[in-house]
Amino acid sequence: MPPSETAGQQGAPSTAPASWVDLLLYLIAGPGVFFGAGFLANHLGGLKPSLLTTTISYTLNIVIFMGAVLVVGVWRKRLSMAEIGLYPVRWRWSWLLLAGIITAILIPIRGLIGLAVEILVYGNLEGLVEGQRMQTLIPGGFSWAAFLISIVMGGVLAPVAEELFFRGAIYTWFRARWGVPVAVVVSSMLFAAAHFDTLVVVVTAFILGLVNALIFERTRSIWASIAVHAINNSLAFTLVYLALGLSSLLSRTVN
């Protein structure tokens, strides 16, 4: 029996309407706490972008979003591990190849759409390098330490936490209340809003959210959407740091 059919029998979300209290608690415990912590750090702590602040930002992302699902959902018995496709693990190695193919298609498409929107709205691409997310990603320019932290924490661990939250908890909540089409769109909008920075980031996050919501619905396994998210982030970070490294090398060569 195909994994999606088996998953549909073992771990499909309940069709009973979800509680609005649960949704409110998810949003407060997840994005609410994360952006609140970021606001305090930026406006009260006066911290400048550095390797330390990058590490702290990733750590908060991972702990807060994963914690929101485990505490608000699983610990309160509003979600089960099977319901969000976390455990028992449902996985096919062919999904890894599929994730790589999807990422290879998605990155240029998301990039081109994001660039087009940025130019149409602002008339330039200055926002690409001025956003807070880019400053967090490359504090002080290229360094191998920053690259490794970005790959491990932003490329692997953060996608686990974010998929658990936005697909495992948020998508499941909307699916139970209003069905698949609404859940796909609204959960992707919230995912994009949580990545609010430059317009390019928001647009590309929305597209990734749509794809991962559909993958989660089809496979009923959170690990499939995690694979796409992780490969996407890791490849994107690698391309950014590769460009920075080449730029730094060329600058030294010219000078």
Secondary structure, DSSP 8 states (H G I E B T S, - for coil): --HHHHHHHHH---SS---HHHHHHHHIIIIIHHHHHHHHHHHTS---S-HHHHHHHHHHHHHHHHHHIIIIIIITTSS-TTTTT-SS----THHHHHHHHHHHHHHHHHHHHHHHHHHHHHSSSTHHHHSHHHHHHSTTS--HHHHHHIIIIIIIIHHHHHHIIIIIIIIHHHHHHH-HHHHHHHHHHHHHHHT-SSHHHHHHHHHHHHHHHHHHHHH--HHHHHHHHHHHHHHHHHHHHHHHHHHHHHHHHH-
